[in-house]
Structures are given as C-alpha cells and as structure tokens.
Amino acid sequence: VLQTAKGMWNAQTKAIHNDVIAEANDRLCGIASREDPRVTAPEPETINALTSEIIANELMEQINPQNMEVNLVGDFEVEQVEEMMLRYLGSIDPRGPKREAFVDPSFDQIDPDPDNLIVKTFIEDPQE
C-alpha cells in the first residue's frame, strides 16, 4: 500500500511540473511560504524516503485526545462507537508523543520573505 501511495504522489508531482498553471501556483506557494514543505509539492526524493514509521509518527503527532472533537452522523450503535473510541483513541498518550518535528518548526506562519516579493522566473511549457 505504501509503495502504491508513493507512486501516486510522485505521479501527482510530475503532473504539477508538467502543467504550466499548476507549476506557477506551486512556485507562488513556495515564495509566499518561504518554501515551507507543507505548502509546496514534495519532491520525489522526499516521498521515496518516507517509511511506514515516519508516516505513523507524523499522524500520531497530530492526534491529541485533549484537543480532539469527534462528530458522528448516521446510523450506529452508541455502545459500539464508545468502545471503538476507547480502544483507538484512549490508548494515545494524552500529552502527545515526544519526538522531534519532521517539519522545521520555524515554519510557524505563512510570511513571505520581503527580499522575494519581486521574483522573475521562467516556466517552460512542456506542451511546446
């Protein structure tokens, strides 16, 4: 499953670089965010370096039961939902996992670099 997902991400990145409008949008997002990797299309090397452990750690870092709100809609048994929530969410450390962030913590906000407000770049049209 992980290899399939990596292939899909790499195909999407390739599609972005083969579309003039998508490439321009990706570059603008990079300039506006000071190249924050959470905003721009990942490079194939970044995607290929991911492991199941890295992905699991990133997901667990975002899940914190103390800040979680669960909204349920539909036909379900309340007891079954409570049991599943206790099984899957109740086992998470309430203080959150302790590890270094995968993303550079200096990317705390979208704040363009004043030196990069005027940028000239050439984007080659792959269709030509």
C-alpha positions as CSV (number, residue, x, y, z in Angstrom):
1,V,0.0,0.0,0.0
2,L,2.8,2.4,0.9
3,Q,4.5,1.8,-2.5
4,T,1.3,2.5,-4.3
5,A,0.7,5.7,-2.4
6,K,4.3,6.8,-3.1
7,G,3.7,6.1,-6.8
8,M,0.5,8.2,-6.8
9,W,2.2,11.1,-5.0
10,N,5.1,11.0,-7.5
11,A,2.7,10.9,-10.4
12,Q,0.9,14.0,-9.0
13,T,4.2,15.9,-8.5
14,K,5.1,15.0,-12.1
15,A,1.7,16.3,-13.3
16,I,2.2,19.5,-11.4
17,H,5.5,20.1,-13.1
18,N,4.0,19.3,-16.5
19,D,1.2,21.8,-16.2
20,V,2.2,25.5,-16.6
21,I,-0.6,26.8,-14.3
22,A,0.0,24.2,-11.6
23,E,3.7,24.8,-11.7
24,A,3.2,28.6,-11.4
25,N,0.9,28.0,-8.5
26,D,3.4,25.7,-6.8
27,R,6.2,28.3,-7.2
28,L,4.0,31.1,-5.9
29,C,3.1,29.0,-2.8
30,G,6.8,28.3,-2.3
31,I,7.6,32.0,-2.4
32,A,4.7,33.0,-0.1
33,S,5.6,30.4,2.4
34,R,9.4,30.7,2.3
35,E,9.5,27.2,0.8
36,D,7.6,25.6,3.6
37,P,7.4,21.9,2.6
38,R,3.8,21.6,3.9
39,V,2.7,24.0,1.2
40,T,4.7,23.1,-1.9
41,A,4.6,19.9,-3.9
42,P,7.0,17.4,-2.5
43,E,10.0,16.2,-4.5
44,P,10.2,12.5,-5.4
45,E,13.2,12.1,-3.1
46,T,11.1,13.3,-0.1
47,I,8.3,10.9,-0.9
48,N,10.6,8.0,-1.6
49,A,12.3,8.5,1.7
50,L,9.1,8.0,3.7
51,T,8.6,4.9,5.7
52,S,5.6,3.5,7.5
53,E,7.2,4.5,10.8
54,I,7.7,8.1,9.7
55,I,4.1,8.4,8.5
56,A,2.8,6.8,11.7
57,N,4.8,9.2,13.8
58,E,3.5,12.2,11.8
59,L,-0.1,11.1,12.3
60,M,0.3,10.4,16.0
61,E,1.9,13.8,16.4
62,Q,-1.3,15.4,15.1
63,I,-3.6,13.3,17.1
64,N,-4.0,14.6,20.7
65,P,-7.1,13.4,22.6
66,Q,-7.1,16.6,24.7
67,N,-7.7,18.8,21.6
68,M,-9.9,16.3,19.8
69,E,-13.6,16.7,18.8
70,V,-15.5,13.8,17.3
71,N,-18.7,14.4,15.3
72,L,-20.7,11.4,14.3
73,V,-23.6,11.4,11.9
74,G,-25.5,8.3,10.7
75,D,-27.0,5.0,11.9
76,F,-24.7,3.5,14.5
77,E,-24.8,1.9,17.9
78,V,-23.6,4.3,20.6
79,E,-22.0,1.5,22.7
80,Q,-20.0,0.3,19.7
81,V,-18.8,3.8,18.9
82,E,-17.8,4.3,22.6
83,E,-15.9,1.0,22.6
84,M,-14.0,1.9,19.4
85,M,-13.1,5.4,20.6
86,L,-11.8,4.0,23.9
87,R,-9.9,1.3,22.0
88,Y,-8.3,3.6,19.4
89,L,-8.2,7.0,21.0
90,G,-8.0,6.0,24.6
91,S,-4.6,4.4,24.1
92,I,-3.0,7.6,22.8
93,D,-0.7,9.4,25.3
94,P,-2.7,12.4,26.5
95,R,0.4,14.6,26.4
96,G,1.2,13.6,22.8
97,P,4.2,11.7,21.6
98,K,7.6,13.1,22.4
99,R,9.8,13.4,19.3
100,E,11.4,15.9,17.1
101,A,9.2,17.5,14.5
102,F,9.5,16.2,10.9
103,V,8.8,19.7,9.6
104,D,11.1,22.6,10.5
105,P,9.4,24.4,13.5
106,S,10.5,27.8,12.1
107,F,7.6,27.4,9.6
108,D,5.2,28.7,12.1
109,Q,3.3,31.0,9.8
110,I,3.0,32.0,6.1
111,D,5.2,35.0,5.9
112,P,6.8,35.9,2.5
113,D,10.4,37.0,2.5
114,P,10.5,40.7,1.7
115,D,13.5,40.1,-0.5
116,N,11.5,37.7,-2.6
117,L,8.4,39.9,-3.2
118,I,9.5,40.6,-6.8
119,V,10.6,37.4,-8.4
120,K,11.1,36.7,-12.1
121,T,11.1,33.1,-13.2
122,F,10.7,31.3,-16.5
123,I,8.3,28.3,-16.5
124,E,8.8,26.2,-19.7
125,D,5.6,24.9,-21.2
126,P,6.1,21.1,-21.5
127,Q,3.5,21.0,-24.2
128,E,5.7,23.1,-26.6
